[in-house]
Amino acid sequence: MLVQRMLGNKQGTGGSSGYMYLRSTISDRYKVFLDLFNLSTWLIPRQYIPVMSPDVYRNLSKAVLYERDTANEQRTQNIYAR
């Protein structure tokens, strides 16, 4: 789906027909691509997803907050650098 949204029907650099060309490569002949294409719609049932420990949750939250704070800090520096 991402490829379809990004490429659409635009011509590829090698002259291919973009998304439709890539879509044609997921036939049984290219079974690995079909499996990868279908993987994006496969969801793990909720009862099989393990509960995150508080430590893991805290560390993931720090990583997200750090990335957001770093991006804000860089934007602030860019504004004052002008």
Backbone as XML, in Angstrom:
<?xml version="1.0"?>
<chain id="A" units="angstrom">
  <residue number="1" name="MET">
    <atom name="N" x="0.822" y="-1.179" z="0.000"/>
    <atom name="CA" x="0.000" y="0.000" z="0.000"/>
    <atom name="C" x="0.874" y="1.252" z="0.000"/>
  </residue>
  <residue number="2" name="LEU">
    <atom name="N" x="1.961" y="1.234" z="0.744"/>
    <atom name="CA" x="2.852" y="2.384" z="0.773"/>
    <atom name="C" x="3.430" y="2.651" z="-0.604"/>
  </residue>
  <residue number="3" name="VAL">
    <atom name="N" x="3.816" y="1.581" z="-1.299"/>
    <atom name="CA" x="4.373" y="1.750" z="-2.643"/>
    <atom name="C" x="3.333" y="2.356" z="-3.560"/>
  </residue>
  <residue number="4" name="GLN">
    <atom name="N" x="2.096" y="1.900" z="-3.441"/>
    <atom name="CA" x="1.042" y="2.434" z="-4.292"/>
    <atom name="C" x="0.832" y="3.915" z="-4.018"/>
  </residue>
  <residue number="5" name="ARG">
    <atom name="N" x="0.871" y="4.305" z="-2.760"/>
    <atom name="CA" x="0.679" y="5.717" z="-2.435"/>
    <atom name="C" x="1.863" y="6.560" z="-2.875"/>
  </residue>
  <residue number="6" name="MET">
    <atom name="N" x="3.075" y="6.029" z="-2.723"/>
    <atom name="CA" x="4.267" y="6.803" z="-3.067"/>
    <atom name="C" x="4.502" y="6.866" z="-4.571"/>
  </residue>
  <residue number="7" name="LEU">
    <atom name="N" x="4.336" y="5.744" z="-5.260"/>
    <atom name="CA" x="4.625" y="5.695" z="-6.690"/>
    <atom name="C" x="3.409" y="5.970" z="-7.550"/>
  </residue>
  <residue number="8" name="GLY">
    <atom name="N" x="2.274" y="5.414" z="-7.157"/>
    <atom name="CA" x="1.085" y="5.534" z="-7.985"/>
    <atom name="C" x="1.339" y="4.903" z="-9.340"/>
  </residue>
  <residue number="9" name="ASN">
    <atom name="N" x="0.920" y="5.575" z="-10.391"/>
    <atom name="CA" x="1.117" y="5.060" z="-11.743"/>
    <atom name="C" x="2.281" y="5.745" z="-12.437"/>
  </residue>
  <residue number="10" name="LYS">
    <atom name="N" x="3.134" y="6.420" z="-11.671"/>
    <atom name="CA" x="4.294" y="7.088" z="-12.271"/>
    <atom name="C" x="5.236" y="6.063" z="-12.878"/>
  </residue>
  <residue number="11" name="GLN">
    <atom name="N" x="5.880" y="6.468" z="-13.938"/>
    <atom name="CA" x="6.832" y="5.581" z="-14.603"/>
    <atom name="C" x="8.081" y="5.447" z="-13.743"/>
  </residue>
  <residue number="12" name="GLY">
    <atom name="N" x="8.583" y="4.215" z="-13.641"/>
    <atom name="CA" x="9.794" y="3.964" z="-12.875"/>
    <atom name="C" x="11.026" y="4.434" z="-13.617"/>
  </residue>
  <residue number="13" name="THR">
    <atom name="N" x="12.163" y="4.478" z="-12.928"/>
    <atom name="CA" x="13.399" y="4.965" z="-13.554"/>
    <atom name="C" x="13.867" y="4.059" z="-14.673"/>
  </residue>
  <residue number="14" name="GLY">
    <atom name="N" x="13.523" y="2.785" z="-14.616"/>
    <atom name="CA" x="13.913" y="1.854" z="-15.678"/>
    <atom name="C" x="12.857" y="1.737" z="-16.763"/>
  </residue>
  <residue number="15" name="GLY">
    <atom name="N" x="11.859" y="2.612" z="-16.726"/>
    <atom name="CA" x="10.800" y="2.572" z="-17.730"/>
    <atom name="C" x="9.637" y="1.679" z="-17.339"/>
  </residue>
  <residue number="16" name="SER">
    <atom name="N" x="9.674" y="1.124" z="-16.114"/>
    <atom name="CA" x="8.575" y="0.252" z="-15.683"/>
    <atom name="C" x="7.348" y="1.098" z="-15.361"/>
  </residue>
  <residue number="17" name="SER">
    <atom name="N" x="6.236" y="0.424" z="-15.156"/>
    <atom name="CA" x="4.988" y="1.142" z="-14.905"/>
    <atom name="C" x="4.730" y="1.349" z="-13.414"/>
  </residue>
  <residue number="18" name="GLY">
    <atom name="N" x="5.760" y="1.538" z="-12.631"/>
    <atom name="CA" x="5.629" y="1.861" z="-11.208"/>
    <atom name="C" x="4.942" y="0.780" z="-10.397"/>
  </residue>
  <residue number="19" name="TYR">
    <atom name="N" x="3.900" y="1.175" z="-9.700"/>
    <atom name="CA" x="3.205" y="0.275" z="-8.786"/>
    <atom name="C" x="2.679" y="-0.966" z="-9.493"/>
  </residue>
  <residue number="20" name="MET">
    <atom name="N" x="2.110" y="-0.814" z="-10.678"/>
    <atom name="CA" x="1.535" y="-1.970" z="-11.382"/>
    <atom name="C" x="2.617" y="-2.999" z="-11.713"/>
  </residue>
  <residue number="21" name="TYR">
    <atom name="N" x="3.816" y="-2.530" z="-12.050"/>
    <atom name="CA" x="4.923" y="-3.458" z="-12.305"/>
    <atom name="C" x="5.260" y="-4.226" z="-11.027"/>
  </residue>
  <residue number="22" name="LEU">
    <atom name="N" x="5.395" y="-3.491" z="-9.921"/>
    <atom name="CA" x="5.723" y="-4.151" z="-8.656"/>
    <atom name="C" x="4.609" y="-5.112" z="-8.243"/>
  </residue>
  <residue number="23" name="ARG">
    <atom name="N" x="3.380" y="-4.702" z="-8.462"/>
    <atom name="CA" x="2.236" y="-5.560" z="-8.133"/>
    <atom name="C" x="2.286" y="-6.856" z="-8.947"/>
  </residue>
  <residue number="24" name="SER">
    <atom name="N" x="2.714" y="-6.770" z="-10.204"/>
    <atom name="CA" x="2.772" y="-7.963" z="-11.055"/>
    <atom name="C" x="3.850" y="-8.942" z="-10.589"/>
  </residue>
  <residue number="25" name="THR">
    <atom name="N" x="4.820" y="-8.467" z="-9.813"/>
    <atom name="CA" x="5.893" y="-9.357" z="-9.351"/>
    <atom name="C" x="5.494" y="-10.188" z="-8.139"/>
  </residue>
  <residue number="26" name="ILE">
    <atom name="N" x="4.286" y="-10.016" z="-7.639"/>
    <atom name="CA" x="3.885" y="-10.796" z="-6.462"/>
    <atom name="C" x="3.007" y="-11.981" z="-6.850"/>
  </residue>
  <residue number="27" name="SER">
    <atom name="N" x="3.199" y="-12.495" z="-8.032"/>
    <atom name="CA" x="2.488" y="-13.707" z="-8.437"/>
    <atom name="C" x="3.132" y="-14.906" z="-7.742"/>
  </residue>
  <residue number="28" name="ASP">
    <atom name="N" x="2.611" y="-16.091" z="-7.999"/>
    <atom name="CA" x="3.183" y="-17.303" z="-7.397"/>
    <atom name="C" x="4.634" y="-17.500" z="-7.805"/>
  </residue>
  <residue number="29" name="ARG">
    <atom name="N" x="5.006" y="-16.926" z="-8.944"/>
    <atom name="CA" x="6.383" y="-17.052" z="-9.415"/>
    <atom name="C" x="7.356" y="-16.369" z="-8.448"/>
  </residue>
  <residue number="30" name="TYR">
    <atom name="N" x="6.894" y="-15.329" z="-7.802"/>
    <atom name="CA" x="7.718" y="-14.583" z="-6.843"/>
    <atom name="C" x="7.095" y="-14.723" z="-5.460"/>
  </residue>
  <residue number="31" name="LYS">
    <atom name="N" x="6.974" y="-15.926" z="-4.973"/>
    <atom name="CA" x="6.227" y="-16.206" z="-3.745"/>
    <atom name="C" x="6.718" y="-15.398" z="-2.544"/>
  </residue>
  <residue number="32" name="VAL">
    <atom name="N" x="8.002" y="-15.156" z="-2.433"/>
    <atom name="CA" x="8.509" y="-14.406" z="-1.282"/>
    <atom name="C" x="7.924" y="-12.998" z="-1.261"/>
  </residue>
  <residue number="33" name="PHE">
    <atom name="N" x="7.736" y="-12.383" z="-2.421"/>
    <atom name="CA" x="7.177" y="-11.038" z="-2.453"/>
    <atom name="C" x="5.705" y="-11.041" z="-2.058"/>
  </residue>
  <residue number="34" name="LEU">
    <atom name="N" x="4.976" y="-12.072" z="-2.442"/>
    <atom name="CA" x="3.571" y="-12.178" z="-2.061"/>
    <atom name="C" x="3.447" y="-12.269" z="-0.543"/>
  </residue>
  <residue number="35" name="ASP">
    <atom name="N" x="4.295" y="-13.075" z="0.060"/>
    <atom name="CA" x="4.263" y="-13.200" z="1.516"/>
    <atom name="C" x="4.583" y="-11.872" z="2.190"/>
  </residue>
  <residue number="36" name="LEU">
    <atom name="N" x="5.565" y="-11.158" z="1.671"/>
    <atom name="CA" x="5.908" y="-9.859" z="2.250"/>
    <atom name="C" x="4.781" y="-8.856" z="2.050"/>
  </residue>
  <residue number="37" name="PHE">
    <atom name="N" x="4.127" y="-8.902" z="0.896"/>
    <atom name="CA" x="3.027" y="-7.982" z="0.616"/>
    <atom name="C" x="1.871" y="-8.227" z="1.584"/>
  </residue>
  <residue number="38" name="ASN">
    <atom name="N" x="1.583" y="-9.498" z="1.857"/>
    <atom name="CA" x="0.481" y="-9.836" z="2.756"/>
    <atom name="C" x="0.836" y="-9.648" z="4.222"/>
  </residue>
  <residue number="39" name="LEU">
    <atom name="N" x="2.100" y="-9.580" z="4.539"/>
    <atom name="CA" x="2.528" y="-9.440" z="5.924"/>
    <atom name="C" x="2.016" y="-8.149" z="6.553"/>
  </residue>
  <residue number="40" name="SER">
    <atom name="N" x="1.895" y="-7.089" z="5.757"/>
    <atom name="CA" x="1.462" y="-5.806" z="6.314"/>
    <atom name="C" x="0.027" y="-5.858" z="6.822"/>
  </residue>
  <residue number="41" name="THR">
    <atom name="N" x="-0.765" y="-6.811" z="6.379"/>
    <atom name="CA" x="-2.147" y="-6.907" z="6.839"/>
    <atom name="C" x="-2.332" y="-7.972" z="7.911"/>
  </residue>
  <residue number="42" name="TRP">
    <atom name="N" x="-1.255" y="-8.642" z="8.291"/>
    <atom name="CA" x="-1.344" y="-9.703" z="9.285"/>
    <atom name="C" x="-1.209" y="-9.107" z="10.674"/>
  </residue>
  <residue number="43" name="LEU">
    <atom name="N" x="-2.171" y="-9.357" z="11.514"/>
    <atom name="CA" x="-2.141" y="-8.837" z="12.876"/>
    <atom name="C" x="-2.051" y="-9.986" z="13.866"/>
  </residue>
  <residue number="44" name="ILE">
    <atom name="N" x="-1.254" y="-9.789" z="14.880"/>
    <atom name="CA" x="-1.136" y="-10.790" z="15.943"/>
    <atom name="C" x="-2.342" y="-10.629" z="16.861"/>
  </residue>
  <residue number="45" name="PRO">
    <atom name="N" x="-3.039" y="-11.717" z="17.163"/>
    <atom name="CA" x="-4.162" y="-11.611" z="18.100"/>
    <atom name="C" x="-3.688" y="-11.037" z="19.439"/>
  </residue>
  <residue number="46" name="ARG">
    <atom name="N" x="-4.487" y="-10.172" z="20.006"/>
    <atom name="CA" x="-4.113" y="-9.443" z="21.217"/>
    <atom name="C" x="-3.707" y="-10.361" z="22.370"/>
  </residue>
  <residue number="47" name="GLN">
    <atom name="N" x="-4.334" y="-11.527" z="22.472"/>
    <atom name="CA" x="-4.013" y="-12.421" z="23.597"/>
    <atom name="C" x="-2.613" y="-13.010" z="23.499"/>
  </residue>
  <residue number="48" name="TYR">
    <atom name="N" x="-1.970" y="-12.931" z="22.316"/>
    <atom name="CA" x="-0.614" y="-13.460" z="22.154"/>
    <atom name="C" x="0.464" y="-12.392" z="22.309"/>
  </residue>
  <residue number="49" name="ILE">
    <atom name="N" x="0.071" y="-11.156" z="22.451"/>
    <atom name="CA" x="1.048" y="-10.077" z="22.617"/>
    <atom name="C" x="1.420" y="-9.999" z="24.094"/>
  </residue>
  <residue number="50" name="PRO">
    <atom name="N" x="2.697" y="-10.165" z="24.427"/>
    <atom name="CA" x="3.084" y="-10.135" z="25.841"/>
    <atom name="C" x="2.953" y="-8.722" z="26.422"/>
  </residue>
  <residue number="51" name="VAL">
    <atom name="N" x="2.665" y="-8.674" z="27.697"/>
    <atom name="CA" x="2.570" y="-7.395" z="28.396"/>
    <atom name="C" x="3.984" y="-6.866" z="28.608"/>
  </residue>
  <residue number="52" name="MET">
    <atom name="N" x="4.178" y="-5.580" z="28.359"/>
    <atom name="CA" x="5.506" y="-4.987" z="28.568"/>
    <atom name="C" x="5.747" y="-4.788" z="30.054"/>
  </residue>
  <residue number="53" name="SER">
    <atom name="N" x="6.948" y="-5.082" z="30.457"/>
    <atom name="CA" x="7.302" y="-4.839" z="31.852"/>
    <atom name="C" x="7.414" y="-3.326" z="32.058"/>
  </residue>
  <residue number="54" name="PRO">
    <atom name="N" x="7.263" y="-2.872" z="33.296"/>
    <atom name="CA" x="7.380" y="-1.433" z="33.554"/>
    <atom name="C" x="8.725" y="-0.853" z="33.101"/>
  </residue>
  <residue number="55" name="ASP">
    <atom name="N" x="9.806" y="-1.622" z="33.247"/>
    <atom name="CA" x="11.125" y="-1.138" z="32.812"/>
    <atom name="C" x="11.171" y="-0.919" z="31.306"/>
  </residue>
  <residue number="56" name="VAL">
    <atom name="N" x="10.649" y="-1.875" z="30.556"/>
    <atom name="CA" x="10.642" y="-1.747" z="29.095"/>
    <atom name="C" x="9.785" y="-0.554" z="28.686"/>
  </residue>
  <residue number="57" name="TYR">
    <atom name="N" x="8.605" y="-0.433" z="29.277"/>
    <atom name="CA" x="7.705" y="0.678" z="28.963"/>
    <atom name="C" x="8.375" y="2.018" z="29.265"/>
  </residue>
  <residue number="58" name="ARG">
    <atom name="N" x="9.038" y="2.109" z="30.411"/>
    <atom name="CA" x="9.714" y="3.344" z="30.807"/>
    <atom name="C" x="10.842" y="3.682" z="29.830"/>
  </residue>
  <residue number="59" name="ASN">
    <atom name="N" x="11.628" y="2.666" z="29.443"/>
    <atom name="CA" x="12.733" y="2.905" z="28.506"/>
    <atom name="C" x="12.231" y="3.320" z="27.131"/>
  </residue>
  <residue number="60" name="LEU">
    <atom name="N" x="11.158" y="2.700" z="26.664"/>
    <atom name="CA" x="10.597" y="3.099" z="25.373"/>
    <atom name="C" x="10.054" y="4.522" z="25.440"/>
  </residue>
  <residue number="61" name="SER">
    <atom name="N" x="9.417" y="4.862" z="26.548"/>
    <atom name="CA" x="8.891" y="6.217" z="26.704"/>
    <atom name="C" x="10.018" y="7.237" z="26.697"/>
  </residue>
  <residue number="62" name="LYS">
    <atom name="N" x="11.131" y="6.912" z="27.339"/>
    <atom name="CA" x="12.282" y="7.821" z="27.345"/>
    <atom name="C" x="12.815" y="8.018" z="25.941"/>
  </residue>
  <residue number="63" name="ALA">
    <atom name="N" x="12.885" y="6.948" z="25.164"/>
    <atom name="CA" x="13.412" y="7.044" z="23.802"/>
    <atom name="C" x="12.531" y="7.949" z="22.961"/>
  </residue>
  <residue number="64" name="VAL">
    <atom name="N" x="11.226" y="7.805" z="23.078"/>
    <atom name="CA" x="10.308" y="8.641" z="22.297"/>
    <atom name="C" x="10.416" y="10.085" z="22.749"/>
  </residue>
  <residue number="65" name="LEU">
    <atom name="N" x="10.425" y="10.307" z="24.055"/>
    <atom name="CA" x="10.530" y="11.672" z="24.562"/>
    <atom name="C" x="11.867" y="12.293" z="24.179"/>
  </residue>
  <residue number="66" name="TYR">
    <atom name="N" x="12.950" y="11.516" z="24.241"/>
    <atom name="CA" x="14.268" y="12.032" z="23.878"/>
    <atom name="C" x="14.287" y="12.453" z="22.413"/>
  </residue>
  <residue number="67" name="GLU">
    <atom name="N" x="13.739" y="11.616" z="21.536"/>
    <atom name="CA" x="13.723" y="11.948" z="20.108"/>
    <atom name="C" x="12.922" y="13.220" z="19.879"/>
  </residue>
  <residue number="68" name="ARG">
    <atom name="N" x="11.774" y="13.335" z="20.538"/>
    <atom name="CA" x="10.936" y="14.516" z="20.359"/>
    <atom name="C" x="11.647" y="15.753" z="20.904"/>
  </residue>
  <residue number="69" name="ASP">
    <atom name="N" x="12.253" y="15.654" z="22.084"/>
    <atom name="CA" x="12.964" y="16.787" z="22.667"/>
    <atom name="C" x="14.152" y="17.196" z="21.807"/>
  </residue>
  <residue number="70" name="THR">
    <atom name="N" x="14.871" y="16.221" z="21.255"/>
    <atom name="CA" x="16.016" y="16.513" z="20.397"/>
    <atom name="C" x="15.568" y="17.248" z="19.144"/>
  </residue>
  <residue number="71" name="ALA">
    <atom name="N" x="14.468" y="16.811" z="18.547"/>
    <atom name="CA" x="13.951" y="17.470" z="17.345"/>
    <atom name="C" x="13.525" y="18.897" z="17.670"/>
  </residue>
  <residue number="72" name="ASN">
    <atom name="N" x="12.859" y="19.105" z="18.807"/>
    <atom name="CA" x="12.449" y="20.455" z="19.201"/>
    <atom name="C" x="13.660" y="21.339" z="19.458"/>
  </residue>
  <residue number="73" name="GLU">
    <atom name="N" x="14.675" y="20.786" z="20.100"/>
    <atom name="CA" x="15.891" y="21.545" z="20.389"/>
    <atom name="C" x="16.581" y="21.966" z="19.095"/>
  </residue>
  <residue number="74" name="GLN">
    <atom name="N" x="16.652" y="21.061" z="18.128"/>
    <atom name="CA" x="17.288" y="21.391" z="16.851"/>
    <atom name="C" x="16.507" y="22.474" z="16.121"/>
  </residue>
  <residue number="75" name="ARG">
    <atom name="N" x="15.170" y="22.397" z="16.161"/>
    <atom name="CA" x="14.354" y="23.433" z="15.521"/>
    <atom name="C" x="14.593" y="24.783" z="16.188"/>
  </residue>
  <residue number="76" name="THR">
    <atom name="N" x="14.671" y="24.784" z="17.510"/>
    <atom name="CA" x="14.915" y="26.028" z="18.237"/>
    <atom name="C" x="16.274" y="26.606" z="17.871"/>
  </residue>
  <residue number="77" name="GLN">
    <atom name="N" x="17.293" y="25.765" z="17.788"/>
    <atom name="CA" x="18.624" y="26.234" z="17.404"/>
    <atom name="C" x="18.620" y="26.798" z="15.993"/>
  </residue>
  <residue number="78" name="ASN">
    <atom name="N" x="17.889" y="26.173" z="15.082"/>
    <atom name="CA" x="17.816" y="26.664" z="13.706"/>
    <atom name="C" x="17.139" y="28.028" z="13.638"/>
  </residue>
  <residue number="79" name="ILE">
    <atom name="N" x="16.127" y="28.236" z="14.472"/>
    <atom name="CA" x="15.424" y="29.523" z="14.467"/>
    <atom name="C" x="16.358" y="30.627" z="14.947"/>
  </residue>
  <residue number="80" name="TYR">
    <atom name="N" x="17.102" y="30.380" z="16.030"/>
    <atom name="CA" x="17.972" y="31.408" z="16.586"/>
    <atom name="C" x="19.269" y="31.573" z="15.801"/>
  </residue>
  <residue number="81" name="ALA">
    <atom name="N" x="19.602" y="30.613" z="14.962"/>
    <atom name="CA" x="20.837" y="30.702" z="14.176"/>
    <atom name="C" x="20.681" y="31.636" z="12.981"/>
  </residue>
  <residue number="82" name="ARG">
    <atom name="N" x="19.468" y="31.993" z="12.651"/>
    <atom name="CA" x="19.226" y="32.842" z="11.470"/>
    <atom name="C" x="19.632" y="34.247" z="11.691"/>
  </residue>
</chain>
